[in-house]
Amino acid sequence: MSECHILLTMITREEALELIEKHHDTQTDINHYLESEAIMGALALKLGEDVEYWKMLGLLHDVDWGMTKSNPKDHLTKAPEILREAGFDDKFIQTVVSHGYGFECAGLEDMIRTELVQHALAASETLTGLIHAYALMRDGRISDMKAKGLKKKFKDKKFAAAIKRDVIRECEKIGMELNDFFVLSIAAIVDIKDEVGLL
C-alpha cells in the first residue's frame, strides 16, 4: 500500500468537510473547495494519479482561508498546523502550501512550483474562479458551457480580472493543452453542479 493511501486512512472525506466547515462561514468558499476537489479528481484520473489523494488536496487547499481572509498575507500560515493536527504528513502540507507560491502570503513570494501535483493544484483551484464567474454570468448555467466560450473569457483580461491566467496556464506543465483542461474542468464541475448552486 502506498504512503498516500495510508495517509488517507487518517481522515475521511466527511471529516475533511467538517474541518473546512469549522473554519469557513460562507457557501462561496465551500463551493470553491468542492469545485477544486472535482477538477483535481478528474485530472488525477486522466493522468493516472491517486484520485482520492488529489481530491483531498483540492478539498483542503484553502483550509485556513476563513481564518485569514481579512488579512490575505496571512493565508497559508495556519494551514500547516491545522493539517498536521488532522494527521496529514509534511508532503501533503507542502503541496497544499505550494498553491500560494509566487503570491504575497506566508512569505511565499519567491517560491516556485516544480512538481506535477503542485502545478495541477494551482491551475485547478485558480480555474474554478473563472468557470464559476462565467457560469454566474450565464444565469448560473454550466450544463451547456463550452470550452470555446470559456476560452474567450480567459482571453478577456477585464473579465474576472483578479484571476491569474498565468497560473491556469500551468496546466501545460502537466502535459495538458489549455482547451483540454477547460473541457475536463467544465465536465468535472457539471458533475457536482447541484452541490455548488449551478444549473
VOMARVO-699335 format. One line per field, with one value per residue: residue number from 1; residue in three letters; x, y, z of N, C-alpha, C in turn. Coordinates in nm, 2 decimals, decimal comma, padded with zeros to 4 digits. Example, Ala and Ser with C-alpha at 12.3 -4.5 7.8 and 13.67 -1.06 7.14 Angstrom:
num	c(1|2)
residu	c(ALA|SER)
n.u	c(01,32|01,28)
n.v	c(-00,57|-00,22)
n.w	c(00,78|00,71)
ca.u	c(01,23|01,37)
ca.v	c(-00,45|-00,11)
ca.w	c(00,78|00,71)
c.u	c(01,32|01,29)
c.v	c(-00,33|00,00)
c.w	c(00,78|00,79)
END
This chain:
num	c(1|2|3|4|5|6|7|8|9|10|11|12|13|14|15|16|17|18|19|20|21|22|23|24|25|26|27|28|29|30|31|32|33|34|35|36|37|38|39|40|41|42|43|44|45|46|47|48|49|50|51|52|53|54|55|56|57|58|59|60|61|62|63|64|65|66|67|68|69|70|71|72|73|74|75|76|77|78|79|80|81|82|83|84|85|86|87|88|89|90|91|92|93|94|95|96|97|98|99|100|101|102|103|104|105|106|107|108|109|110|111|112|113|114|115|116|117|118|119|120|121|122|123|124|125|126|127|128|129|130|131|132|133|134|135|136|137|138|139|140|141|142|143|144|145|146|147|148|149|150|151|152|153|154|155|156|157|158|159|160|161|162|163|164|165|166|167|168|169|170|171|172|173|174|175|176|177|178|179|180|181|182|183|184|185|186|187|188|189|190|191|192|193|194|195|196|197|198|199)
residu	c(MET|SER|GLU|CYS|HIS|ILE|LEU|LEU|THR|MET|ILE|THR|ARG|GLU|GLU|ALA|LEU|GLU|LEU|ILE|GLU|LYS|HIS|HIS|ASP|THR|GLN|THR|ASP|ILE|ASN|HIS|TYR|LEU|GLU|SER|GLU|ALA|ILE|MET|GLY|ALA|LEU|ALA|LEU|LYS|LEU|GLY|GLU|ASP|VAL|GLU|TYR|TRP|LYS|MET|LEU|GLY|LEU|LEU|HIS|ASP|VAL|ASP|TRP|GLY|MET|THR|LYS|SER|ASN|PRO|LYS|ASP|HIS|LEU|THR|LYS|ALA|PRO|GLU|ILE|LEU|ARG|GLU|ALA|GLY|PHE|ASP|ASP|LYS|PHE|ILE|GLN|THR|VAL|VAL|SER|HIS|GLY|TYR|GLY|PHE|GLU|CYS|ALA|GLY|LEU|GLU|ASP|MET|ILE|ARG|THR|GLU|LEU|VAL|GLN|HIS|ALA|LEU|ALA|ALA|SER|GLU|THR|LEU|THR|GLY|LEU|ILE|HIS|ALA|TYR|ALA|LEU|MET|ARG|ASP|GLY|ARG|ILE|SER|ASP|MET|LYS|ALA|LYS|GLY|LEU|LYS|LYS|LYS|PHE|LYS|ASP|LYS|LYS|PHE|ALA|ALA|ALA|ILE|LYS|ARG|ASP|VAL|ILE|ARG|GLU|CYS|GLU|LYS|ILE|GLY|MET|GLU|LEU|ASN|ASP|PHE|PHE|VAL|LEU|SER|ILE|ALA|ALA|ILE|VAL|ASP|ILE|LYS|ASP|GLU|VAL|GLY|LEU|LEU)
n.u	c(00,08|00,05|00,22|00,05|-00,21|-00,21|-00,20|-00,45|-00,62|-00,63|-00,81|-01,14|-01,34|-01,57|-01,49|-01,30|-01,46|-01,60|-01,39|-01,32|-01,56|-01,57|-01,39|-01,49|-01,73|-01,89|-02,08|-01,99|-01,71|-01,69|-01,80|-01,60|-01,40|-01,51|-01,54|-01,27|-01,18|-01,33|-01,22|-00,95|-00,98|-01,07|-00,85|-00,65|-00,75|-00,73|-00,45|-00,35|-00,30|-00,32|-00,65|-00,81|-00,64|-00,55|-00,80|-00,85|-00,64|-00,74|-00,98|-00,90|-00,72|-00,73|-00,76|-00,72|-00,83|-01,07|-01,00|-00,80|-00,87|-00,93|-00,69|-00,51|-00,24|-00,17|-00,26|-00,23|-00,05|-00,16|-00,25|-00,06|-00,04|-00,31|-00,36|-00,16|-00,24|-00,47|-00,37|-00,22|00,07|00,40|00,46|00,20|00,11|00,31|00,25|-00,01|00,05|00,20|00,04|00,03|00,26|00,46|00,29|00,19|00,18|00,22|00,50|00,58|00,65|00,88|00,89|00,88|00,68|00,75|00,68|00,47|00,21|00,19|00,17|-00,07|-00,26|-00,25|-00,33|-00,58|-00,74|-00,74|-00,86|-01,13|-01,24|-01,27|-01,44|-01,67|-01,74|-01,80|-02,02|-02,21|-02,25|-02,39|-02,64|-02,61|-02,58|-02,41|-02,43|-02,45|-02,22|-01,94|-01,60|-01,50|-01,63|-01,55|-01,28|-01,28|-01,35|-01,13|-00,93|-01,02|-00,91|-01,03|-01,25|-01,34|-01,10|-00,91|-00,82|-00,55|-00,43|-00,19|-00,13|-00,34|-00,25|-00,05|-00,14|-00,03|00,22|00,17|00,13|-00,11|-00,31|-00,45|-00,72|-00,81|-00,78|-00,98|-01,21|-01,21|-01,23|-01,47|-01,65|-01,61|-01,71|-01,97|-02,06|-02,10|-02,27|-02,52|-02,44|-02,29|-02,45|-02,51|-02,65)
n.v	c(-00,12|00,22|00,52|00,74|00,63|00,52|00,75|00,87|00,71|00,83|01,04|01,09|01,18|01,30|01,38|01,57|01,75|01,84|01,97|02,18|02,32|02,40|02,61|02,79|03,02|03,08|02,99|03,03|03,01|02,73|02,62|02,67|02,50|02,25|02,25|02,26|02,02|01,85|01,90|01,84|01,56|01,47|01,53|01,37|01,12|01,12|01,15|00,93|00,93|00,92|00,93|00,98|01,10|01,33|01,45|01,51|01,70|01,91|01,97|02,06|02,26|02,53|02,55|02,72|02,96|03,09|03,18|03,37|03,54|03,81|03,93|03,88|03,83|03,66|03,42|03,07|03,05|02,93|02,70|02,47|02,38|02,32|02,11|01,93|01,86|01,73|01,50|01,48|01,44|01,59|01,61|01,62|01,86|02,04|02,04|02,15|02,41|02,50|02,60|02,87|02,97|03,23|03,43|03,71|03,60|03,43|03,45|03,35|03,45|03,43|03,16|02,87|02,66|02,32|02,06|01,81|01,76|02,00|02,20|02,11|02,14|02,42|02,53|02,41|02,50|02,77|02,80|02,73|02,97|03,12|02,96|02,95|03,22|03,27|03,10|03,21|03,45|03,35|03,32|03,12|02,89|02,60|02,35|02,35|02,48|02,57|02,49|02,67|02,91|02,96|03,00|03,24|03,41|03,37|03,49|03,75|04,00|04,17|04,05|03,89|03,99|03,96|03,70|03,49|03,44|03,32|03,13|02,95|02,86|02,69|02,43|02,34|02,25|02,01|01,86|01,91|02,06|02,39|02,41|02,14|02,12|02,30|02,17|01,93|02,03|02,18|01,97|01,82|01,99|02,02|01,77|01,80|02,01|02,06|02,06|02,29|02,50|02,56|02,54)
n.w	c(00,00|-00,09|00,04|00,03|00,03|00,29|00,43|00,38|00,53|00,76|00,78|00,68|00,39|00,48|00,73|00,65|00,53|00,75|00,88|00,71|00,72|00,98|00,98|00,80|00,69|00,47|00,19|-00,06|-00,03|00,03|-00,20|-00,38|-00,28|-00,32|-00,60|-00,67|-00,57|-00,73|-00,99|-00,95|-00,89|-01,14|-01,30|-01,19|-01,25|-01,53|-01,56|-01,44|-01,17|-00,80|-00,73|-00,50|-00,32|-00,46|-00,48|-00,22|-00,17|-00,33|-00,20|00,06|00,02|00,08|00,36|00,57|00,50|00,58|00,83|00,77|00,57|00,61|00,63|00,38|00,35|00,55|00,47|00,44|00,65|00,88|00,79|00,78|01,05|01,11|00,93|01,00|01,26|01,19|01,09|00,86|00,65|00,60|00,33|00,20|00,32|00,23|-00,05|-00,05|00,05|-00,16|-00,36|-00,30|-00,38|-00,52|-00,46|-00,24|00,03|00,34|00,32|00,07|-00,17|-00,34|-00,40|-00,61|-00,80|-00,87|-00,90|-01,06|-00,93|-00,78|-00,98|-01,09|-00,88|-00,84|-01,09|-01,11|-00,89|-00,94|-01,18|-01,12|-01,03|-01,26|-01,41|-01,25|-01,23|-01,49|-01,53|-01,35|-01,49|-01,69|-01,60|-01,40|-01,53|-01,62|-01,74|-02,02|-02,09|-02,29|-02,38|-02,57|-02,53|-02,27|-02,31|-02,44|-02,24|-02,08|-02,23|-02,22|-02,03|-01,87|-01,77|-01,47|-01,35|-01,14|-01,14|-01,20|-01,50|-01,59|-01,40|-01,44|-01,68|-01,61|-01,64|-01,87|-01,79|-01,69|-01,90|-02,04|-02,29|-02,30|-02,39|-02,36|-02,09|-02,00|-02,10|-01,96|-01,70|-01,69|-01,73|-01,50|-01,30|-01,38|-01,30|-01,03|-01,01|-00,87|-00,61|-00,58|-00,64|-00,91|-01,25)
ca.u	c(00,00|00,14|00,21|-00,07|-00,32|-00,20|-00,23|-00,59|-00,70|-00,63|-00,92|-01,23|-01,39|-01,67|-01,41|-01,24|-01,57|-01,62|-01,27|-01,34|-01,68|-01,53|-01,31|-01,54|-01,87|-01,96|-02,10|-01,90|-01,58|-01,71|-01,82|-01,47|-01,33|-01,58|-01,50|-01,13|-01,18|-01,38|-01,12|-00,83|-01,01|-01,07|-00,71|-00,58|-00,80|-00,67|-00,31|-00,31|-00,25|-00,41|-00,77|-00,86|-00,53|-00,56|-00,92|-00,83|-00,57|-00,83|-01,08|-00,84|-00,60|-00,75|-00,83|-00,72|-00,88|-01,17|-00,93|-00,70|-00,91|-00,93|-00,56|-00,47|-00,09|-00,16|-00,31|-00,14|00,03|-00,22|-00,29|00,02|-00,08|-00,44|-00,35|-00,08|-00,32|-00,56|-00,30|-00,15|00,22|00,47|00,44|00,07|00,11|00,39|00,17|-00,12|00,11|00,26|-00,05|00,05|00,39|00,45|00,19|00,23|00,12|00,31|00,64|00,59|00,66|00,99|00,89|00,84|00,63|00,84|00,62|00,34|00,09|00,18|00,11|-00,21|-00,34|-00,26|-00,41|-00,72|-00,81|-00,75|-00,96|-01,26|-01,30|-01,31|-01,56|-01,79|-01,78|-01,87|-02,15|-02,30|-02,28|-02,48|-02,75|-02,59|-02,58|-02,29|-02,45|-02,42|-02,10|-01,84|-01,47|-01,47|-01,68|-01,47|-01,15|-01,30|-01,34|-00,99|-00,86|-01,07|-00,84|-01,12|-01,34|-01,28|-00,97|-00,82|-00,78|-00,42|-00,43|-00,06|-00,14|-00,42|-00,17|00,04|-00,19|00,06|00,33|00,14|00,10|-00,24|-00,34|-00,55|-00,86|-00,84|-00,80|-01,11|-01,31|-01,21|-01,27|-01,61|-01,72|-01,59|-01,80|-02,11|-02,09|-02,13|-02,34|-02,62|-02,38|-02,23|-02,55|-02,52|-02,76)
ca.v	c(00,00|00,34|00,61|00,83|00,55|00,51|00,89|00,90|00,64|00,91|01,13|01,06|01,30|01,36|01,46|01,68|01,85|01,90|02,05|02,31|02,39|02,45|02,73|02,87|03,06|03,12|02,88|03,07|02,94|02,59|02,59|02,67|02,38|02,14|02,26|02,23|01,88|01,78|01,91|01,76|01,42|01,44|01,54|01,25|01,00|01,13|01,13|00,80|00,96|00,87|01,01|01,02|01,19|01,46|01,52|01,57|01,82|02,01|02,00|02,12|02,35|02,67|02,52|02,83|03,09|03,15|03,25|03,46|03,63|03,95|03,97|03,77|03,79|03,55|03,29|02,95|03,05|02,85|02,57|02,36|02,33|02,26|01,98|01,84|01,81|01,63|01,37|01,48|01,45|01,71|01,61|01,67|02,00|02,12|02,05|02,25|02,54|02,53|02,68|03,01|03,02|03,35|03,53|03,77|03,54|03,34|03,45|03,25|03,53|03,39|03,02|02,83|02,52|02,24|01,92|01,80|01,78|02,14|02,27|02,07|02,20|02,57|02,55|02,37|02,59|02,90|02,79|02,73|03,10|03,17|02,89|02,99|03,35|03,26|03,04|03,31|03,55|03,28|03,29|03,00|02,76|02,53|02,23|02,37|02,56|02,51|02,54|02,78|03,03|02,99|03,05|03,39|03,49|03,36|03,59|03,89|04,02|04,25|03,95|03,82|04,04|03,92|03,56|03,48|03,35|03,25|03,01|02,85|02,80|02,58|02,30|02,29|02,19|01,87|01,80|01,94|02,19|02,48|02,37|02,01|02,14|02,36|02,07|01,84|02,10|02,21|01,84|01,79|02,08|01,98|01,65|01,84|02,14|02,08|02,09|02,42|02,60|02,59|02,47)
ca.w	c(00,00|-00,10|00,15|00,02|00,08|00,43|00,48|00,37|00,62|00,89|00,77|00,57|00,32|00,57|00,84|00,58|00,51|00,88|00,90|00,64|00,77|01,11|00,96|00,69|00,71|00,35|00,09|-00,17|-00,01|00,02|-00,34|-00,44|-00,24|-00,38|-00,74|-00,68|-00,54|-00,85|-01,10|-00,91|-00,91|-01,28|-01,35|-01,14|-01,32|-01,66|-01,55|-01,37|-01,03|-00,69|-00,73|-00,37|-00,27|-00,53|-00,44|-00,08|-00,19|-00,38|-00,10|00,18|-00,01|00,14|00,48|00,67|00,43|00,66|00,94|00,72|00,45|00,65|00,60|00,29|00,36|00,65|00,42|00,44|00,77|00,97|00,73|00,82|01,18|01,10|00,86|01,08|01,37|01,14|01,06|00,73|00,66|00,55|00,18|00,17|00,36|00,13|-00,17|-00,02|00,06|-00,29|-00,44|-00,27|-00,43|-00,61|-00,41|-00,12|00,15|00,41|00,28|-00,04|-00,30|-00,42|-00,42|-00,75|-00,81|-00,95|-00,91|-01,13|-00,85|-00,75|-01,09|-01,11|-00,78|-00,86|-01,21|-01,09|-00,79|-01,00|-01,29|-01,06|-01,02|-01,39|-01,45|-01,17|-01,27|-01,63|-01,51|-01,30|-01,60|-01,78|-01,51|-01,32|-01,61|-01,65|-01,81|-02,16|-02,11|-02,38|-02,36|-02,66|-02,46|-02,15|-02,36|-02,47|-02,11|-02,03|-02,30|-02,18|-01,91|-01,78|-01,70|-01,35|-01,37|-01,04|-01,17|-01,26|-01,62|-01,60|-01,31|-01,51|-01,79|-01,56|-01,69|-01,97|-01,73|-01,66|-02,03|-02,09|-02,36|-02,23|-02,43|-02,30|-01,94|-01,99|-02,13|-01,84|-01,57|-01,70|-01,71|-01,36|-01,22|-01,42|-01,22|-00,89|-01,02|-00,77|-00,48|-00,58|-00,67|-01,05|-01,32)
c.u	c(00,09|00,12|00,09|-00,20|-00,33|-00,24|-00,38|-00,68|-00,71|-00,75|-01,01|-01,27|-01,49|-01,60|-01,34|-01,34|-01,60|-01,51|-01,28|-01,46|-01,66|-01,46|-01,37|-01,69|-01,94|-01,97|-02,02|-01,76|-01,59|-01,73|-01,69|-01,39|-01,38|-01,54|-01,36|-01,11|-01,22|-01,28|-01,00|-00,86|-01,01|-00,93|-00,64|-00,62|-00,74|-00,52|-00,26|-00,25|-00,35|-00,53|-00,81|-00,76|-00,54|-00,69|-00,91|-00,74|-00,65|-00,93|-01,02|-00,73|-00,61|-00,81|-00,82|-00,77|-00,98|-01,12|-00,84|-00,75|-00,92|-00,79|-00,49|-00,32|-00,07|-00,20|-00,20|-00,04|-00,02|-00,25|-00,20|-00,02|-00,21|-00,43|-00,26|-00,16|-00,43|-00,50|-00,23|00,00|00,27|00,46|00,31|00,06|00,19|00,32|00,06|-00,06|00,16|00,17|-00,04|00,18|00,38|00,36|00,24|00,15|00,22|00,45|00,67|00,62|00,77|01,00|00,84|00,80|00,72|00,78|00,49|00,22|00,08|00,12|-00,04|-00,30|-00,36|-00,35|-00,56|-00,80|-00,83|-00,86|-01,11|-01,32|-01,34|-01,44|-01,68|-01,84|-01,85|-02,00|-02,25|-02,34|-02,39|-02,60|-02,74|-02,58|-02,44|-02,31|-02,42|-02,30|-02,00|-01,71|-01,44|-01,52|-01,60|-01,33|-01,16|-01,29|-01,20|-00,91|-00,90|-01,02|-00,93|-01,23|-01,28|-01,13|-00,87|-00,76|-00,65|-00,42|-00,30|-00,06|-00,22|-00,34|-00,07|-00,01|-00,09|00,19|00,30|00,10|-00,03|-00,25|-00,45|-00,69|-00,90|-00,86|-00,94|-01,22|-01,33|-01,27|-01,42|-01,69|-01,72|-01,69|-01,94|-02,15|-02,14|-02,21|-02,44|-02,56|-02,32|-02,32|-02,56|-02,62|-02,70)
c.v	c(00,12|00,43|00,70|00,76|00,54|00,64|00,91|00,81|00,72|01,01|01,10|01,19|01,37|01,44|01,58|01,79|01,92|02,00|02,19|02,39|02,45|02,59|02,82|02,90|03,10|03,00|02,91|03,00|02,79|02,54|02,58|02,55|02,26|02,13|02,22|02,08|01,80|01,79|01,83|01,61|01,38|01,44|01,41|01,13|01,00|01,10|01,01|00,82|00,91|00,97|01,07|01,12|01,32|01,53|01,58|01,70|01,94|02,06|02,08|02,23|02,49|02,65|02,63|02,97|03,16|03,23|03,36|03,56|03,77|04,01|03,87|03,73|03,68|03,42|03,19|02,96|02,95|02,71|02,45|02,30|02,26|02,12|01,88|01,78|01,71|01,50|01,37|01,50|01,57|01,72|01,67|01,82|02,09|02,14|02,16|02,39|02,59|02,61|02,83|03,06|03,13|03,46|03,59|03,72|03,44|03,33|03,37|03,32|03,48|03,24|02,99|02,69|02,44|02,10|01,92|01,82|01,93|02,22|02,24|02,14|02,35|02,60|02,52|02,47|02,73|02,90|02,78|02,87|03,15|03,09|02,93|03,13|03,35|03,20|03,14|03,42|03,49|03,23|03,16|02,88|02,72|02,41|02,24|02,46|02,49|02,57|02,66|02,91|03,07|03,05|03,20|03,47|03,48|03,47|03,74|03,92|04,11|04,17|03,88|03,86|03,99|03,78|03,56|03,38|03,27|03,13|02,91|02,78|02,70|02,44|02,25|02,22|02,05|01,80|01,81|02,07|02,26|02,43|02,24|02,03|02,21|02,25|01,98|01,91|02,14|02,08|01,80|01,87|02,05|01,86|01,69|01,97|02,16|02,12|02,23|02,53|02,64|02,50|02,39)
c.w	c(00,00|00,02|00,15|00,06|00,23|00,49|00,48|00,46|00,75|00,89|00,65|00,50|00,41|00,68|00,77|00,56|00,65|00,92|00,83|00,68|00,90|01,09|00,86|00,72|00,59|00,26|-00,03|-00,15|-00,03|-00,12|-00,41|-00,40|-00,31|-00,53|-00,76|-00,66|-00,67|-00,97|-01,07|-00,93|-01,06|-01,35|-01,31|-01,22|-01,46|-01,66|-01,49|-01,23|-00,93|-00,68|-00,60|-00,30|-00,33|-00,50|-00,31|-00,08|-00,23|-00,27|00,02|00,15|00,05|00,29|00,59|00,61|00,52|00,78|00,90|00,62|00,48|00,63|00,52|00,30|00,46|00,59|00,41|00,56|00,87|00,92|00,77|00,95|01,18|01,04|00,94|01,20|01,32|01,09|00,93|00,75|00,59|00,40|00,14|00,20|00,27|00,00|-00,16|-00,02|-00,07|-00,38|-00,42|-00,32|-00,53|-00,56|-00,27|00,00|00,21|00,37|00,16|-00,18|-00,39|-00,44|-00,55|-00,74|-00,91|-00,98|-00,99|-01,05|-00,80|-00,86|-01,11|-01,01|-00,80|-00,98|-01,18|-01,00|-00,85|-01,10|-01,23|-01,06|-01,15|-01,44|-01,38|-01,21|-01,40|-01,61|-01,45|-01,40|-01,69|-01,69|-01,43|-01,40|-01,64|-01,74|-01,96|-02,19|-02,20|-02,36|-02,45|-02,59|-02,34|-02,19|-02,39|-02,34|-02,05|-02,10|-02,27|-02,04|-01,81|-01,71|-01,59|-01,35|-01,26|-01,06|-01,25|-01,38|-01,63|-01,51|-01,38|-01,62|-01,74|-01,59|-01,79|-01,92|-01,68|-01,78|-02,09|-02,17|-02,29|-02,26|-02,36|-02,15|-01,92|-02,00|-02,01|-01,72|-01,58|-01,67|-01,56|-01,27|-01,26|-01,33|-01,08|-00,89|-00,91|-00,63|-00,47|-00,64|-00,82|-01,12|-01,44)
END
